[in-house]
Amino acid sequence: MARTLSSAELEVISNWNDVPEFSSEREEAAYWGKHQVDVRLMESSVVKSSASSESVTITLRMDPRMLARVKRLARSRYLNYQSMIKQWLSERLEEEVSKYTSQKQ
C-alpha cells in the first residue's frame, strides 16, 4: 500500500490549467494524492454573486459522518469547510442553471 504524502510533500497547483483531463477516477485520485490546490487559487475560484457582501445564515442538517468527511477534505485543502460547501453549491448551481437554460432553448 502506498504511503500518504504529507501536505508539505504535495505539489501545489497555482493555475487551473495545470490540472490535466483525467480518463478515470482512479487516475484523478492518484493525481490528487500527489497534488494540492493553492489556497489563493481556491479562494479566487469561488463564484462571486452581485450581492457577495451580503450573507444569510441557514441551518442545514446532515449526517455527522458526512460532515466529518467534508471537514477532513476541507482541512486537507487548507479550506474552511463552510467555504468549501458554499463553493460546491455555487459550482453546482451554475451547472444546473446552465443545463436548464440550454434545455429551454
C-alpha positions, 0 to 999 in steps of 0.5 A: 500500500502506498504511503500518504504524502504529507501536505508539505510533500504535495505539489501545489497547483497555482493555475487551473490549467495545470490540472490535466483531463483525467480518463478515470477516477482512479487516475484523478485520485492518484493525481490528487494524492500527489497534488494540492490546490493553492489556497489563493487559487481556491479562494479566487475560484469561488463564484462571486454573486452581485450581492457577495457582501451580503450573507444569510445564515441557514441551518442545514442538517446532515449526517455527522459522518458526512460532515466529518468527511467534508471537514477532513477534505476541507482541512486537507485543502487548507479550506474552511469547510463552510467555504468549501460547501458554499463553493460546491453549491455555487459550482453546482448551481451554475451547472444546473442553471446552465443545463436548464437554460440550454434545455429551454432553448 
